[in-house]
């Protein structure tokens, strides 16, 4: 998250320039259409803001519209600022460690795969995780499918960043999972 905060500060300059130029951030609407995501039922949504910077909007969907009875889950992050892929991956590792997930050799391999797979995101871009029938994580970016990590354990650990009861941002987590 430390590296992310420096990008939040830098992104403030870009957002301010957009506002001053008359371009609304919502005018930079993303290309977030993932057909499989659209067929699922919404569980919840939230906006992650750190201090006064909006980072992303998140939406969780499942095949049942509820988390506890779901056989398929999907998480879409719609970015509200530019963030480098390296910082997204580093933040993933930091959050795993914060949750007490031991960074094993498998985790190192998954992080390496993410570094190769994920694009740098620009304001308006999305990254969508769609859980496959096997429990694997299939990722979609602004230009379509970007890759898959064939491990149900990866999917569980990755989604824990947002769904675990010890998630860093509890209010956002509760909104995402539909807790009132």
C-alpha positions as CSV (number, residue, x, y, z in Angstrom):
1,X,0.0,0.0,0.0
2,X,2.9,2.3,0.6
3,X,3.8,2.4,-3.1
4,X,0.1,2.8,-3.9
5,X,0.0,6.0,-1.8
6,X,2.7,7.7,-3.8
7,X,0.7,7.0,-6.9
8,X,-2.4,8.3,-5.3
9,X,-0.6,11.6,-4.6
10,X,0.7,11.7,-8.2
11,X,-2.8,10.8,-9.5
12,X,-4.2,13.8,-7.7
13,X,-2.3,16.1,-10.0
14,X,-3.8,14.2,-13.1
15,X,-7.3,14.3,-11.6
16,X,-7.0,18.0,-10.8
17,X,-5.8,18.7,-14.4
18,X,-8.9,16.9,-15.7
19,X,-11.3,18.9,-13.6
20,X,-9.6,22.2,-14.5
21,X,-9.7,21.2,-18.2
22,X,-13.5,20.5,-17.9
23,X,-13.1,16.8,-18.5
24,X,-15.1,14.8,-16.0
25,X,-13.5,11.7,-14.6
26,X,-16.7,9.8,-15.4
27,X,-16.2,10.8,-19.1
28,X,-13.3,8.4,-19.1
29,X,-15.7,5.5,-18.7
30,X,-14.0,2.2,-18.8
31,X,-14.4,-0.7,-21.1
32,X,-15.3,-3.1,-18.4
33,X,-17.6,-5.4,-20.3
34,X,-16.9,-9.0,-19.5
35,X,-19.9,-11.1,-20.7
36,X,-19.5,-13.8,-18.1
37,X,-19.4,-11.1,-15.3
38,X,-22.5,-9.5,-16.7
39,X,-24.5,-12.8,-16.4
40,X,-23.8,-13.1,-12.7
41,X,-25.9,-11.5,-9.9
42,X,-24.6,-8.6,-7.9
43,X,-23.7,-9.3,-4.2
44,X,-22.4,-5.8,-3.4
45,X,-20.3,-2.9,-4.5
46,X,-18.1,-0.3,-2.9
47,X,-15.7,2.5,-3.5
48,X,-12.2,2.3,-2.0
49,X,-11.0,5.7,-0.9
50,X,-7.7,6.2,0.9
51,X,-7.6,9.5,2.7
52,X,-9.3,11.8,0.2
53,X,-8.2,9.8,-2.9
54,X,-10.6,7.5,-4.7
55,X,-8.7,4.4,-5.8
56,X,-11.3,2.1,-7.4
57,X,-14.9,0.9,-7.5
58,X,-15.3,-2.8,-6.7
59,X,-18.2,-5.0,-7.5
60,X,-18.7,-8.6,-6.4
61,X,-21.0,-10.9,-8.3
62,X,-21.8,-14.6,-7.9
63,X,-24.0,-17.2,-9.6
64,X,-26.6,-16.9,-6.7
65,X,-26.3,-13.3,-5.7
66,X,-25.0,-14.3,-2.3
67,X,-21.5,-15.0,-1.1
68,X,-22.2,-17.9,1.2
69,X,-24.0,-20.1,-1.3
70,X,-21.9,-19.2,-4.4
71,X,-20.3,-21.7,-6.6
72,X,-18.8,-19.0,-8.9
73,X,-17.5,-15.6,-7.8
74,X,-16.3,-12.6,-9.8
75,X,-14.7,-9.4,-8.7
76,X,-14.4,-6.4,-10.9
77,X,-12.1,-3.4,-9.9
78,X,-12.8,-0.2,-11.9
79,X,-9.8,2.0,-11.4
80,X,-10.2,5.7,-10.7
81,X,-6.6,6.5,-11.2
82,X,-3.5,5.3,-13.0
83,X,-1.5,2.6,-11.2
84,X,1.5,0.6,-12.4
85,X,1.1,-3.2,-12.7
86,X,4.2,-3.7,-10.5
87,X,2.5,-1.7,-7.7
88,X,-0.7,-3.7,-8.0
89,X,1.3,-6.9,-7.6
90,X,3.5,-5.6,-4.8
91,X,0.3,-4.5,-3.0
92,X,-1.2,-8.0,-3.5
93,X,1.9,-9.5,-1.7
94,X,1.7,-6.9,1.1
95,X,-2.0,-7.6,1.7
96,X,-1.4,-11.4,1.8
97,X,1.3,-10.8,4.4
98,X,-0.9,-8.5,6.4
99,X,-3.6,-11.2,6.4
100,X,-1.1,-13.7,7.7
101,X,-0.9,-15.7,4.5
102,X,2.5,-17.2,4.2
103,X,4.2,-16.3,1.0
104,X,5.2,-19.8,-0.2
105,X,7.0,-20.8,-3.4
106,X,3.6,-21.1,-5.0
107,X,2.7,-17.6,-4.0
108,X,6.0,-16.3,-5.4
109,X,5.2,-18.1,-8.7
110,X,1.7,-16.6,-8.8
111,X,3.1,-13.1,-8.1
112,X,5.5,-13.6,-11.0
113,X,2.6,-14.7,-13.3
114,X,0.7,-11.6,-12.3
115,X,3.7,-9.3,-13.1
116,X,3.7,-10.8,-16.6
117,X,-0.1,-10.8,-17.0
118,X,-1.4,-7.5,-15.6
119,X,-1.3,-4.3,-17.5
120,X,-0.6,-0.9,-16.0
121,X,-4.0,0.5,-15.4
122,X,-5.2,4.0,-16.3
123,X,-8.1,5.8,-14.9
124,X,-11.2,4.1,-16.3
125,X,-9.6,0.7,-16.8
126,X,-10.9,-2.5,-15.1
127,X,-9.4,-5.7,-14.0
128,X,-12.0,-8.5,-13.6
129,X,-11.4,-11.8,-11.9
130,X,-13.8,-14.5,-12.9
131,X,-13.7,-17.8,-11.0
132,X,-13.8,-20.8,-13.3
133,X,-15.6,-24.1,-12.7
134,X,-12.3,-25.5,-11.4
135,X,-11.9,-22.6,-9.0
136,X,-9.1,-21.0,-11.0
137,X,-8.8,-17.2,-11.5
138,X,-9.3,-16.0,-15.0
139,X,-8.4,-12.3,-15.4
140,X,-9.8,-9.8,-17.9
141,X,-8.4,-6.3,-18.6
142,X,-9.3,-3.4,-20.8
143,X,-8.7,-5.4,-24.0
144,X,-10.2,-8.7,-23.0
145,X,-8.8,-11.9,-21.4
146,X,-5.3,-11.4,-20.1
147,X,-4.6,-14.7,-18.4
148,X,-5.4,-17.4,-15.9
149,X,-3.8,-18.7,-12.8
150,X,-4.7,-22.3,-12.5
151,X,-4.9,-22.7,-8.8
152,X,-8.0,-22.7,-6.5
153,X,-5.7,-21.8,-3.6
154,X,-4.6,-18.6,-5.5
155,X,-8.2,-17.7,-6.1
156,X,-9.0,-18.1,-2.4
157,X,-6.0,-16.1,-1.2
158,X,-6.5,-13.4,-3.8
159,X,-10.1,-12.9,-3.0
160,X,-9.3,-12.9,0.7
161,X,-7.8,-9.4,0.2
162,X,-11.3,-8.1,-0.2
163,X,-13.5,-10.8,1.3
164,X,-11.7,-11.9,4.5
165,X,-13.1,-10.7,7.8
166,X,-9.7,-9.3,8.5
167,X,-9.6,-7.3,5.3
168,X,-7.8,-3.9,5.7
169,X,-10.9,-1.9,4.8
170,X,-13.7,-3.4,6.8
171,X,-16.5,-1.0,5.7
172,X,-15.7,-1.5,2.1
173,X,-15.5,-5.3,2.6
174,X,-19.0,-5.2,4.3
175,X,-20.5,-3.2,1.4
176,X,-18.9,-5.6,-1.1
177,X,-20.3,-8.7,0.5
178,X,-23.7,-7.2,1.1
179,X,-23.6,-6.9,4.9
180,X,-25.9,-4.1,6.0
